[in-house]
C-alpha cells in the first residue's frame, strides 16, 4: 500500500500509519509536496475527476507553497511541523491555515481510496461499539457535525488522550493537533467540508456529499491509524 509520511512527504512502500509520528518530527525545511497516490478519476462517481484535480493541484498545492513561503518569513523553517502546530496561536492565521491545509488534505487523500476497503480491525470495531454503540451511530454523529459547521472547515473522528473516540469539527484549516483548537486528539478521519471539495458535483448539497463520502473510506487505513494512536498512549 502506498502511503505518506505525515510530514507531508510521500514515501512509497511505507504504511501510512507507521509514519504518523513523523509529521510531528519532520522539519519544515525538509518538506516536499505530497504526491497523490491515485489518478484524478479514481474516486468517481463519488468525487469527479475535475474536483480531485482542482482540489489537489490548485488548492492543496497553494497551501503547501504558502506554508513554505511563510516559513522563511516567520522563522519556523527549522522547527518541526508538530512544533508549529503546538504553537499555532503564536503565529498569524495564515500559518495555521496553510500548514493545516497541507496536513489535513494529506489525511483526507489517504483515507479515501479507490476500491473501498470495508474491513475494520477488531480493536477499532470494539472502540466504536464502546463509544458510539454502533458504527452507524458514529457516522451519523460525524455527518451531523459536518452539516452544522457554518462555513468552511472539517469534520473529524479523533482518539483523545484517554483512548476514547470523539467526534468534532474545526473551522477553516484548523485541526485537532493545534493549540488553537478546543477540540483535540489524534485524527483518524477528516472530512473536508470546504465547498471546493464538493461543489462542482454536489453544488450546495453538502449533505449528499458527506453521505456519499463514506463509500470511499478505506477502513484498513483508519484502523491502522487507530492502532498506532493507541500504541503511542
Secondary structure, DSSP 8 states (H G I E B T S, - for coil): --EEETTTEEETTS-GGGGHHHHHHSBGGG------SS-GGGGTTTS-HHHHHHIIIIIIHHHHHHHHHHHHHHT-TTSBHHHHHHTGGGS-HHHHHHHHHHHHHHHHHHHB-SS------HHHHHHHHHHHSSHHHHHHHHHHHHHHS-SSEEEEEEE-TTS-EEEEEEETT--TTSTT-SS-SEEEEEEE-SGGGTHHHHTT-HHHHHHHHGGGB-HHHHHHHHHHHHHT-
